[in-house]
Amino acid sequence: MTTIKKTTTASSDTPAENSTVTAAPLETTPTPVVAAAVVGPALVGDAVPQTVVLSHHLRIGGTDYAPGDKILVSPDYARRLRAQGYTART
């Protein structure tokens, strides 16, 4: 059985001369501001959406919301959530 030994060259043992690392300037791209989607029933007419804080776990449209989550809902839906006790006292 033959074993091949690898040898290192002398140039790899010495540090490279004039090796400078220059960093490329970072390009910052602004992140687009995404408007929060209204959860639950759609807004009717010129209604302004309301932000509610949930006091209980709630599943709306296949998405789970934990207690303390803030969601944007229509005024009618906010009124129904308050009546059923799903919103936190604020």
C-alpha distance (Angstrom), angle and dihedral (degrees) to the residues before:
residue distance angle dihedral
M1 . . .
T2 3.78 . .
T3 3.79 124.3 .
I4 3.77 121.1 -156.6
K5 3.77 114.5 -145.7
K6 3.75 117.7 -152.2
T7 3.75 116.3 -139.7
T8 3.76 126.0 -157.4
T9 3.75 122.2 -131.0
A10 3.77 122.1 -123.1
S11 3.81 92.7 -118.3
S12 3.80 92.7 63.5
D13 3.81 91.8 54.6
T14 3.80 94.1 57.1
P15 3.80 122.3 68.1
A16 3.75 115.2 -106.7
E17 3.77 114.6 -101.3
N18 3.79 120.4 -120.5
S19 3.77 93.1 5.6
T20 3.76 106.9 157.7
V21 3.74 125.3 170.6
T22 3.76 116.2 -142.1
A23 3.75 119.8 -167.2
A24 3.75 118.0 -135.9
P25 3.80 113.5 -123.3
L26 3.76 111.4 -97.6
E27 3.74 114.5 -118.0
T28 3.74 112.0 -146.1
T29 3.73 115.1 -154.0
P30 3.77 115.8 -162.9
T31 3.76 112.7 -117.3
P32 3.77 111.5 -124.4
V33 3.77 115.3 -114.3
V34 3.76 107.7 -122.6
A35 3.76 116.3 -152.2
A36 3.78 111.4 -126.3
A37 3.76 112.2 -106.8
V38 3.76 119.8 -122.5
V39 3.81 110.1 -110.1
G40 3.78 120.5 -141.7
P41 3.80 124.3 2.7
A42 3.80 117.5 13.6
L43 3.78 122.8 -102.8
V44 3.78 116.4 -90.1
G45 3.79 119.0 -137.2
D46 3.79 115.6 -40.1
A47 3.81 94.5 -19.7
V48 3.80 116.9 148.8
P49 3.82 114.4 -133.0
Q50 3.80 118.4 -117.9
T51 3.80 129.2 -142.8
V52 3.79 114.8 -131.1
V53 3.81 130.3 -176.2
L54 3.78 113.3 -137.3
S55 3.80 121.0 -130.4
H56 3.81 95.6 -171.4
H57 3.79 137.9 35.5
L58 3.79 109.7 -84.7
R59 3.80 133.2 -177.4
I60 3.80 114.0 -153.2
G61 3.79 122.5 175.6
G62 3.81 93.3 -15.4
T63 3.82 93.9 -51.8
D64 3.80 121.8 112.0
Y65 3.80 119.2 -136.8
A66 3.81 120.3 -165.9
P67 3.79 126.6 -145.0
G68 3.79 109.7 -79.4
D69 3.82 94.7 30.3
K70 3.79 115.9 132.8
I71 3.78 115.4 -136.9
L72 3.79 133.5 -179.9
V73 3.81 113.4 -126.3
S74 3.77 139.8 164.4
P75 3.84 116.0 -90.6
D76 3.81 91.7 -111.9
Y77 3.80 92.3 51.2
A78 3.83 90.8 46.2
R79 3.80 89.3 53.9
R80 3.82 90.9 50.7
L81 3.82 92.3 48.0
R82 3.82 90.5 50.6
A83 3.80 91.8 49.3
Q84 3.81 91.3 51.6
G85 3.82 93.1 47.5
Y86 3.80 98.8 -112.9
T87 3.81 96.4 125.3
A88 3.78 126.6 78.5
R89 3.77 122.0 -117.7
T90 3.76 108.4 -104.2
